[in-house]
Structures are given as C-alpha cells and as structure tokens.
C-alpha cells in the first residue's frame, strides 16, 4: 500500500508541475525517492527471486534514478533512459508471454473490475493525447491531461483501499506484498 500511495504522490506532483504550482519538484523528488526505496525493500524481503524480479528491480531503480536526476537537472541521463527501455522491453516480453501462456495467472474479472480497467485505459489515453495536444498548443490539452491523471489517481486509490477484499479473490497477484 505505501508503494501505491507513493505512485499517487508522484502523479499529484506531476499534476502540480503541469499546473505550475509551487513545490511540485520537491514532491516529485520525494515520490521518486520513496518509490525506489520501497521497491528495494520489497525486493529484499522477497524470499525467492527469479530473473524477472531482477529485471523489474533494474527497471524501477533506473526509472526512479532517472526521475531524480531529471528533477535535479543533471545532464547525460540518456544512459538511464536506454537501460529503462531495454529492461522495459525485456519485462514486457517475459511478463506478457507468461500471462498469455499460464491460465492460472489470468485474472477472473467482474464487471466492476472491467469498468475500472477500461477507465485506466481511458485515463492513460487521455494523458497521452493531452501531452501530444499540449505540444500542438491545443486549447483544452491541459484539461485532457489533468483528467487523465485524475482518472489514474482514482484507479490507484480505489485499488489501494479495496485490496483487502480482492486478496481473497486473486492470490496470483504479487502487488499486495511489500
């Protein structure tokens, strides 16, 4: 749960940066540091680690370090971005194929979970579209971007506070461990 709250804090910090509010960089710096620390603690506490766990740790470590370095305006972060891209592609290939090949890992979604997952996709698309339209100086790009961030924050908060009920239903998810 603290890891998800840190993600929400990061999204709120990004929202504050978009709106040009004060202390946005400090909040994002705190969020990146807490995400990196909490994920490292989660990784160390894991009893058995597989190759995919190491790939995820590399991905999170370099992503949070890149975030901290970008906030502090350090140059030469392209190396971090290349490592992030390679580890993300590796993670996506390994996790994606495992998901489709293993019937036990597929989640049995209810209608409400399906609607929330569609909202997550809509929020992600709103962030992408809002970002691209902001580059094109579209009048309502900020509104689209902010609404996408708020939808994803709502999804994460909903997921954070309903985990107790879902733990009994879906034991295959590792996200509930810290």
Secondary structure, DSSP 8 states (H G I E B T S, - for coil): -HHHHHHHHHHHHHHHHHTT-TTHHHHHHHHHHHHHHHHHHHHHH-SS--HHHHHHHHHHHHHHHHHHHHHTT-S--HHHHHHHHHHHHHHHHHHHHHHHH-GGGS----HHHHHHHHHHHHHHHHHHHHHHHHHTT-TTHHHHHHHHHHHHHHHHHHHHHTHHHHHHH--S--TT--
